[in-house]
Each structure stands twice: as structure tokens, then as C-alpha cells.
Amino acid sequence: MSEVRLQIDGKEVRAEEGATILETARAAGIEIPTLCLHEALEPFGGCRLCVVEVEAGGWSRLVVSCVYTVAEGLVVRTRNKKIDRTRKMLLELLLAHAPDSPPLQELAAEYGADRDRFGQETSFCVHCGLCVRYCAEVKGLHAVGFIDRGIRKEISFLPEIAAKECRDCMECFPLCPTSYLQAAFVLVEAFTSR
Amino acid sequence: MNTTIADLAGVDRIIAEHGGRADALIQVLLDVQAEISWLPADALARIAERLDVPPALVQHITTFYKAFSLVPKGRHRVHVCMGTACHVRGALRILDTVEELTGLAPGETDPDLKFSLETVNCLGCCALGPVIEIDGKTHGNVSLARTEDVLKSYE
């Protein structure tokens, strides 16, 4: 593994080749907000809150730092007007689905996001995939998965597996940044325990 | 053509044709659907087991792609074009007529499994509008009376 050098917020840092910008920044003590990240899981790039601006070869653009790998000579900015505006918009969109989510409200206060900016469609699920990925990657149970797509995408427990496994596990419950998962599970359990 | 799989031999044959590999999942699903026109739950369970793919993933994929159907389909697939050219030439009235004659709303199949009705956004033959397509055969410049004749010609 070779080492690459890059600059984050004006600070010269070194990182292993293949590392992500996010982990490199955190190792250097620079905080970047995340919602869908979990230490035991592969990065997902779902919530997009970790956007940063990268500059290389004279151009700059916004990338998702949890899945963007470092490169030699990269110049990264983790906080400026453009990034803040983007995060504020992302938060407002997420808040339309989960207006009372504590982690979202905390970030909303920091970025000045208005939770009533968009019409509320309280599905309580922000598609962070933490429950789905935890169940698949850590537990290997695949008791919960995504169904459908786009505006109709939602999480769904597989009754056959959920009925057997979930009662003794429920480890995904506290991962949820909203309260949706619990409600969804209780619902399916009600269906299957007839 | 059966709409249920009496035994799963057909599914097993298709899985074998693709070497039983997990990365052939979508192709297997498409082939099974091509034979029996939809994807019954027991077929999905078999595919998940044989390809060693979590049922949750099979569920994700079959609900993600519009090409897959988890409900039985009729013997005849009726597609009414709602594209711009067809729209200005009265596609809405054609659709109304088809809905009335079949008793179906778009996305539905009748209990006798005769017709499944879908709307499509463009069939790519705008000069023929308004167009309806049944089982891949295109009927162009259809009037309300001809729509009725065309539908009645299917058993």
C-alpha cells in the first residue's frame, strides 16, 4: 500500500491509498456530518450529508466523502458556503420525511435548515439503509430489505425470516435515525403472529 | 401456458441453464417470467434458495424493475399509448373505451386472465396514433369503433 498526500481544509495530510476522504479527515480531527455511516458497515453513500468539495487539476466539484477515495494532490474543503447550502437543502428534504428525528434536528440547527420548507410527507424512513445493511452485513440474516424504488421505496421485513429471528435480535432498532423502523417491525409482527 | 407452476422443474431447468450462478439472478427471473408470464412466490423462493441469494434481495429486485410482475397476467397484454402524439389524437378516449370494454383500470388483470391493461408513454410510431398494442401487435389509427372490434377479436 502506497501513501498519498492531500490537503484537507488547508491541512497537509497523508493517507493510505484506497482510503476515503471521510476517514482521512476524521483521522486528522476534521469533523464531517454523516447519517448513514456505521463503523461496522460498508460505506453506503445514501444520505449525502458528508458532501465535500474537491479540487484537482483546476476544477472543483462536490463529492460524497464517505465513498470518494483519496488521490495524490487532492485539495479538499469540508466546509464553505456551497457545501453548507447543499447540506441545508439535503437536511430540508430529509426532514420532510422525518421532521422529529433527533439527529436531523441537531444538524438542522447547525445548518439553519427549515423543517417546514417542503410539504411534509412523513414516511419516517430516510432510506439510510442502516437496518437493511446491518441485518445483511453484520447479522447475515437479511430479515429486512428495500422494496420498490423512487418515491415508493420503503423498507420491508420478510415475514418468514422476521417471525423467526427478529424477536431475539432487534439490534437494528437503535440504529434508526428516525423512529420508522420500530413501527414497521411492529406492524409486520402483528401481521405474522396471527 | 400455466399461470402457476405445478412443480418447480421448469424453474430448476432455467436455473441450470444459467449455471446456478447468483449473478444470473435477473436473467433467471426474466426467463421464468417469459414462460409463465409472472413470478409466483414459490418460484421466487426456489430461485433464492438455488442461487444462494437472500430472499430480501430477490424481493428488492423484483419490486424495483417494472418488467417483473408479482401478480398473474392475462393471456393478452393490452398497451394503450398515452404519448404526446397519441394524446392529442384522443388517446384518453381510447383508454376510456378500453377500460369500459374490459372493465379494467391500467395495471389490472381480469379474473378470467383474459386481458391485462397497461398504459405506455410512447410506442415509437407516433404517425400511427392513436395506437394500441396487443400482444406485440400494433393497431394504429384506431377509432373508438375499431378499438371495440380489435378487442373483440381476442379470445
Interface residues (C-beta under 8 A of the other chain):
Chain A: V132 A136 H142 A143 V144 G145 F146 I147 D148 R149 S156 L158 E160 I161
Chain B: P54 P55 A56 L57 Q59 H60 T63 F64
